[in-house]
Amino acid sequence: MGVGIIGCGNISSAYLRLSKMFKGIEMRACADLNMDAARAQADAYGVRALSVDDILAAEDIDIIVNLTIPAAHFGVSRRILEAGKHVFSEKPFVLSVDEGQELLDLAAKKGLRVGSAPDTFLGGAHQQARALVDSGELGQITGGMAAVMGRGMEMWHPNPDFFFKPGGGPVLDIGPYYVTNLVQLIGPINRVACFASTPRKQREITSQPRAGEFVTVETPTSMRGILEFANGATVTLNTSWDVHAHGMSPMELYGEMGSIFVPDPNFFGGEVRATEGAEPRELTAFDHPFGVPNEEHNQGMMANYRTAGLADMADAIAQGRPHRCGQDLAQHVMEVLLALLASGESKEVVEISSRCERPAALSAEQARALMT
Ligand SMILES: NC(=O)c1ccc[n+]([C@@H]2O[C@H](COP(=O)([O-])OP(=O)(O)OC[C@H]3O[C@@H](n4cnc5c(N)ncnc54)[C@H](O)[C@@H]3O)[C@@H](O)[C@H]2O)c1
């Protein structure tokens, strides 16, 4: 399928570069409000630079990837659907439950698909965790914890303002990775509670080119939440951009017969560990292509298969099956994240009304079938 991109900023290079690993999708054009940004990416990756209107009208584009900033996601995704094209959005895919529902209804009316990042839960490590949970060897998952904490984004992103405005903050920005992975592992969530705070009302940008400028913070940057799953499991979720150092794991799940330690759901790979009772469990080798380190990062070689979710959606359209980074999943995760923020304000427990199926597991064989 022909793929176009709207939003040629920081993350667009990853999509343009990594999509070449996958069958069934071909990047053909990119667009941005800023034509210089579109032209720069078009030149670098050999695609056409188009205006937003022209990419929406382009006949050789079937799916448009929405890589604009969170505040623009809903409006841009709606225009993509109205233009008769499937949309795959970066997270957070909308900023309210009503916006999500409007996209869901529009897509259903037009017979189009909406997909959303994150797709890191398709990574080898998270699929290994999924296989272990599904094997029943841990028994039912009854509890767990997840944590993603650091100092924030003003140190590295060239334009970090959006991270500190409504739609940003660690809950909506980084929370999708953790809550999506929890839902694929445990299932949907019934209700949440949360305490949230904003320790620093102004943050100084230290990244170039805007070092020394200040951003006014308009969304909580620290929150401690509790999630109650439909199966009865309760999981604590810590997200913060006000922490220098901590000793918490990214994710631990506690089952009736053992525990599982899941690596960071912001990434595709990493080491999965588990126990049998309290003793270390010997795990059989899990030869999954989306866990193989393929890129040099500051932390060393890491697995990065971003666009796997987009490739799965294109394949799903061709096969007439549900796609894994599906709209019901994205809508449920958004409702949970927005409910955490609402609970942080009201100090009340918030019930979650949407439900979703767990996305289908992605076996090593199915993952290989998506690759060139
Ligand atoms: N940067 C990352 O590492 C990263 C990682 C994962 C996900 N994301 C997500 O991807 C999205 C984009 O992030 P980014 O870091 O690339 O942002 P960015 O600010 O670097 O780029 C956004 C681009 O979108 C363009 N844009 C904004 N509104 C638009 C509109 N209405 N129509 C057309 N173009 C528009 C801007 O001109 C800009 O070029 C965000 O939702 C972010 O959460 C980013």
The ligand as an SDF file (V2000), in Angstrom:
LIG
                    3D

 44 48  0  0  0  0  0  0  0  0999 V2000
   10.3000   12.4180   18.9770 N   0  0  0  0  0  0  0  0  0  0  0  0
   10.1770   11.1820   19.4010 C   0  0  0  0  0  0  0  0  0  0  0  0
   11.1660   10.5040   19.7470 O   0  0  0  0  0  0  0  0  0  0  0  0
    8.8280   10.5180   19.4600 C   0  0  0  0  0  0  0  0  0  0  0  0
    8.7910    9.1740   19.8010 C   0  0  0  0  0  0  0  0  0  0  0  0
    7.5670    8.5220   19.8100 C   0  0  0  0  0  0  0  0  0  0  0  0
    6.4290    9.2190   19.5030 C   0  0  0  0  0  0  0  0  0  0  0  0
    6.4520   10.5410   19.1910 N   0  0  0  0  0  0  0  0  0  0  0  0
    5.1870   11.2220   18.9120 C   0  0  0  0  0  0  0  0  0  0  0  0
    5.1830   11.6370   17.5510 O   0  0  0  0  0  0  0  0  0  0  0  0
    4.4840   12.8830   17.4120 C   0  0  0  0  0  0  0  0  0  0  0  0
    5.4110   13.8860   16.7480 C   0  0  0  0  0  0  0  0  0  0  0  0
    6.5440   14.0530   17.5840 O   0  0  0  0  0  0  0  0  0  0  0  0
    7.8390   14.7860   17.0500 P   0  0  0  0  0  0  0  0  0  0  0  0
    8.8350   14.6370   18.1500 O   0  0  0  0  0  0  0  0  0  0  0  0
    8.1880   14.3190   15.6840 O   0  0  0  0  0  0  0  0  0  0  0  0
    7.2990   16.3050   17.0020 O   0  0  0  0  0  0  0  0  0  0  0  0
    7.9370   17.5650   16.2290 P   0  0  0  0  0  0  0  0  0  0  0  0
    7.4430   18.7690   16.9150 O   0  0  0  0  0  0  0  0  0  0  0  0
    9.4040   17.3520   16.0630 O   0  0  0  0  0  0  0  0  0  0  0  0
    7.2730   17.4510   14.7630 O   0  0  0  0  0  0  0  0  0  0  0  0
    5.9120   17.6680   14.5070 C   0  0  0  0  0  0  0  0  0  0  0  0
    5.7600   18.1650   13.0710 C   0  0  0  0  0  0  0  0  0  0  0  0
    4.3590   18.2410   12.7740 O   0  0  0  0  0  0  0  0  0  0  0  0
    4.1300   19.4390   12.0510 C   0  0  0  0  0  0  0  0  0  0  0  0
    2.7320   19.8190   12.2580 N   0  0  0  0  0  0  0  0  0  0  0  0
    2.1460   20.2450   13.4060 C   0  0  0  0  0  0  0  0  0  0  0  0
    0.8280   20.4510   13.2350 N   0  0  0  0  0  0  0  0  0  0  0  0
    0.5700   20.1410   11.9360 C   0  0  0  0  0  0  0  0  0  0  0  0
   -0.6010   20.1500   11.1340 C   0  0  0  0  0  0  0  0  0  0  0  0
   -1.7830   20.5020   11.6530 N   0  0  0  0  0  0  0  0  0  0  0  0
   -0.5040   19.7620    9.8410 N   0  0  0  0  0  0  0  0  0  0  0  0
    0.6820   19.3970    9.3120 C   0  0  0  0  0  0  0  0  0  0  0  0
    1.8430   19.3800   10.0280 N   0  0  0  0  0  0  0  0  0  0  0  0
    1.7870   19.7430   11.3140 C   0  0  0  0  0  0  0  0  0  0  0  0
    5.1080   20.4460   12.6060 C   0  0  0  0  0  0  0  0  0  0  0  0
    5.3440   21.4970   11.6860 O   0  0  0  0  0  0  0  0  0  0  0  0
    6.3440   19.5610   12.8400 C   0  0  0  0  0  0  0  0  0  0  0  0
    7.2000   19.5350   11.7180 O   0  0  0  0  0  0  0  0  0  0  0  0
    4.0270   13.2730   18.8230 C   0  0  0  0  0  0  0  0  0  0  0  0
    2.7050   12.8710   19.0140 O   0  0  0  0  0  0  0  0  0  0  0  0
    4.9650   12.4790   19.7330 C   0  0  0  0  0  0  0  0  0  0  0  0
    4.3440   12.1510   20.9640 O   0  0  0  0  0  0  0  0  0  0  0  0
    7.6420   11.2030   19.1440 C   0  0  0  0  0  0  0  0  0  0  0  0
  1  2  1  0
  2  3  2  0
  2  4  1  0
  4  5  1  0
  4 44  2  0
  5  6  2  0
  6  7  1  0
  7  8  2  0
  8  9  1  0
  8 44  1  0
  9 10  1  0
  9 42  1  0
 10 11  1  0
 11 12  1  0
 11 40  1  0
 12 13  1  0
 13 14  1  0
 14 15  2  0
 14 16  1  0
 14 17  1  0
 17 18  1  0
 18 19  2  0
 18 20  1  0
 18 21  1  0
 21 22  1  0
 22 23  1  0
 23 24  1  0
 23 38  1  0
 24 25  1  0
 25 26  1  0
 25 36  1  0
 26 27  1  0
 26 35  1  0
 27 28  2  0
 28 29  1  0
 29 30  1  0
 29 35  2  0
 30 31  1  0
 30 32  2  0
 32 33  1  0
 33 34  2  0
 34 35  1  0
 36 37  1  0
 36 38  1  0
 38 39  1  0
 40 41  1  0
 40 42  1  0
 42 43  1  0
M  CHG  2   8   1  16  -1
M  END
$$$$
